[in-house]
Amino acid sequence: MLCQVKDKERAGIINPIFTCQPCGAQFASIGVKDCIGIVHGGQGCVMFVRLLISQHFKESFEIASSSVHEDGAVFGACGRVEQGVDVLLMRYPDVKVVPIISTCLTEVIGDDIEGVVRKLNEGLLKEKYPGREVHLIPIHTPSFVGSMVSGYDIAVRDFVKYFSKKTEPSGKLNLLTGWVNPGDVTALKHLLAEMDIDATVLFEIEAFDSPIMPSGNHVSHGDTSIEDLTGTANALGTLALNRYEGGKAAEYLANEFDIPTIIGPTPIGIRNTDTFLKNLKTLTGKAIPESLVRERGIALDALTDLTHMFLADKRVAIYGNPDLVIGLAEFCLDLEMKPKLLLLGDDNPNYKNDPRILALQENVDYEMEVITNADFWELENRIKNEGLELDLILGHSKGRFISIDNNIPMVRVGFPTYDRAGLYRHPVVGYAGAIWLAEQMANTLFTDMEYKKNKEWILNVW
Ligand code: SF4
């Protein structure tokens, strides 16, 4: 088999690709309306994550910390949650949803978050905030297992589990986007509108591309309401775009409410966007309109201009969130490129049995490696010491120094991307995403050709 799937062989991590589970839970919670999460742990568990998310979106948003100190770490810190919830509710009269997101510290000391939530529901909320709608939702995200990816998946499931309630069929579709950008949400909504599908786009962060309005400074908030989450149980179907970011919630809705469900594939590239539209048709019975056939044609035309002449045989390394990495690898293969190395930054044992990875193993006809539990050293070491030759790197901004130090061009994609302007505005999903990605890759290679004086004359006659 030419495509090998391996675990990283070293113990320890040198320059991690991912951050920890609470980050994913915080990212999910910013997609919920009237919601401010309390991260139960040290202040850094919020401060660094909030910085990362703010750097990525270039926006301001709110998230709270129970700010556990030494005494809490030794004697238990449930009291910090009680105080935190009270302060949050006083300070923000419109907040209705408060996820209590655990961290490594508070999981190790064994704080009983469910117990605190029961106590607050019976005591503080009844006594001090009678009549106010407040939902306290425990979300367990210890950081010594999984990664920000599994943290997102767990949080999405727990929000859905908490709110979903069977009443009357709504005729709407649940769309679980996974960890995407505002530009992706806009592109997905466009495809849904073209197909005339009434959908609830869940954990919706389109508004994180926020305007500055005459009324003053803007703080970004997600758009998924309590009603949206409650209604997930009454949908005609669920489509989860990502297996590892929303898959758990999709499975919960299928098992609990018997909702027809399709998980994946991530609609990156033409092939996967075609499948996405077919899945929409299967779940809703709506036809794929001529307008989307035309959009597909425009995308095909754009890719045809680039594929054979510039992209074919280019060797690529890709790292980041697994659904994104696999989707990008599939797209690169369709563009005749050669993804040589895929780095998945946590130890989820399911990656090895992912049908998309199995398909790569079956079909790839050159040497390729997929490394799980990977770190950046897996990439750097192969380039510096093992003779890995690359034409392009695809991944988020945290790997930029490998690109800079080794003179390998790089396209920023994924989370976080903070060292290029406005990337959150551009979709990577759908036909629009296929065009944008292919043209970004081509333009990056063009710049590199000119800079290194490598066949740049081709650009003159193209
Ligand atoms: S690893 Fe633990 S201490 Fe560090 S940010 Fe994550 S949850 Fe907080």
Residues whose N, C-alpha, C, O or C-beta is under 5 A from the ligand:
A	BS01	SF4	C20 P22 G44 C45 T103 C104 S143
